Amino acid sequence: MNPAQQAARAFREQHGRPPAGVWSAPGRVNLIGEHTDYNDGFVLPFALPHRIAAAASPRADGILTVATLGSDGRVQDSEPMTVAELRPGGVEGWVSYPAGVAWSLREQGIEQGADIVLAGNVPTGAGLSSSAALECAVALALLGLAGQEEPGLARRAEIARWAQHAENDFVGAPTGVLDQTASMCCIAGHLLFLDVRSGEMEQVPFDAAAAGLRILAIDTRVKHAHSEGGYGERRRGTERAADLLGVKALREVGHDDLDDTLARLPDELAPLVRHVVTENQRVLDLVALLREGRIADIGPLLDASHVSMRDDYRISCPELDLAVDVANESGALGARMTGGGFGGTAIALVPESAVDTVESAVTAAFESAGYRPPRAFVAVPSPGARRDEL
């Protein structure tokens, strides 16, 4: 049973009637382009087959109720909320994410009461954007209940920014717009090449299987929270560096004159800037390789990205480093952490014939190190947010 079916069944059990509809949105993997989005840079994500679904029906009294189906099959309820009274800081815990979306839509003039039941299979805390998937599913559900269905690409990008607004200003997590845009705008079989500053998007074909390759995602099962220290510190550091350099965002710092630029910065900020500027260039270089059909040649860029995040941005951890190192030693063409950092998931470009070998080697290395067993799966570019047919 897929998440949409699970959400619909849980809704019927919870409310004694079928939902008016079910909407779902995927998690994402970012192939490359980490911590560049809030610096107006370039990113290259794709949507995962893992999704969060929102079964929903409208309410005429302005009340929002949200329940979620846990992995144990139990439904967890929230307290009913009045949409007109939602305020940042007024809701805590997991329900702050759907509440934040209702608040953000209200700011756009869309004040929709609803009963919502959530279900999904996007791993939480794995750097795969479960929160963005939840936000985008709820946003589409509330918009659908308000009569706004099937948004086009420009509207989807706008909805992504509304969802980001909810996470930044209602929940208090200082994320960029990468996750929500990927969840809303990705399509099957493609990477989303996004210029965050201009909003320009290009769907880049990506068929690893046709090249005899796979993207292996390795969930280290180390949890992280964007709303806590490290992520916010990095973001504030890049914003401070941009101010010192007299630019609106680090996107404006040229790659060719990077050394001269770094010499103008305090020692603690220079590595952050070096990561952002070189990561932007790596995105451009990787897209250029894909346009030439050279998917097997992207591995060194993945490796360089991980080293930059480990050494300059300092957002890796021993489990991620071990996963990346062992993957490369056991047959991967390149590997890197993906997501916000401080735990989560690594990805590796692996020949199809070596997938089992790499997965087994990483699992054995984790066991030897005394870590929890990782979870691995082949990540395939999948559809973005949608209304589901049951």
Order of alpha helices (4+ residues) and beta strands (2+ residues): alpha-beta-beta-beta-beta-beta-alpha-beta-alpha-alpha-alpha-beta-beta-beta-alpha-alpha-alpha-alpha-alpha-beta-beta-alpha-beta-beta
